[in-house]
Amino acid sequence: MSPSDRVHIHYRRLPDHEELFDQRIVLHRDDVVVTVTERLTLSKPVRAEDRVLLETGARAVWLTFPGAWHDIGRFHLRDGTFTGFYANILTPVEIAPPRTGGPHVWHTTDLYLDVWLPSDGGVRLLDEDELLAAEEEGTIDPALARAARTEAARLMELAADGVWPPPVAHAWTLERIEAEERTGR
């Protein structure tokens, strides 16, 4: 695997926190880039409504759509059990081509809201309280907060209509990626 098969994602959290994620690219098209994590080490499990969505030892599949105000994660438990689709509401990812001999480098900013569609259905909006707190503190620009709410509402409506997540998110399962890893594709 060459460094150009990887992406370094600079994930900014307002006001001034940034995390760097290193993921492998498994599909790169003009309309979507699919990446996969290695087994994760998390300080604590990702939870919603007392349910574990993602935990240490698990892998996640990420779908990034150039120009979109969200990405989509396929979340799993460490045993590979699919828990659901998780959309981060964020600024459109700035996707730069790989430097010679190096990985792709992306930049984006998290806009607090998340849309969760559990494997057993029933779409949910997460972290409204975080967005409200950021607005009250002046951490987020009002226009960005409006954009975040608009995108989250759009995704929830599409999910309620049964057309979100898109087919590509259903096609690129962890099982498919792991099968391709085993066969060396």
Salt bridges, closest charged atoms under 4 A:
GLU18 OE2 - HIS10 ND1 2.99
ASP22 OD1 - ARG6 NE 3.06
ASP22 OD1 - HIS8 NE2 3.44
ASP31 OD1 - ARG29 NE 2.90
GLU38 OE2 - ARG6 NH2 3.61
GLU49 OE1 - ARG124 NE 2.65
GLU55 OE1 - ARG78 NH2 3.58
ASP110 OD2 - ARG13 NH1 2.82
ASP120 OD1 - ARG51 NH1 3.33
GLU130 OE1 - ARG13 NH2 2.28
GLU135 OE1 - ARG149 NH2 2.67
GLU151 OE2 - HIS70 ND1 2.69
GLU151 OE2 - ARG154 NH2 2.97
GLU178 OE2 - ARG59 NH1 3.29
GLU180 OE2 - ARG176 NE 3.53
GLU180 OE2 - ARG185 NH1 3.80
GLU181 OE2 - ARG24 NH2 2.50
GLU181 OE2 - ARG59 NH2 2.82
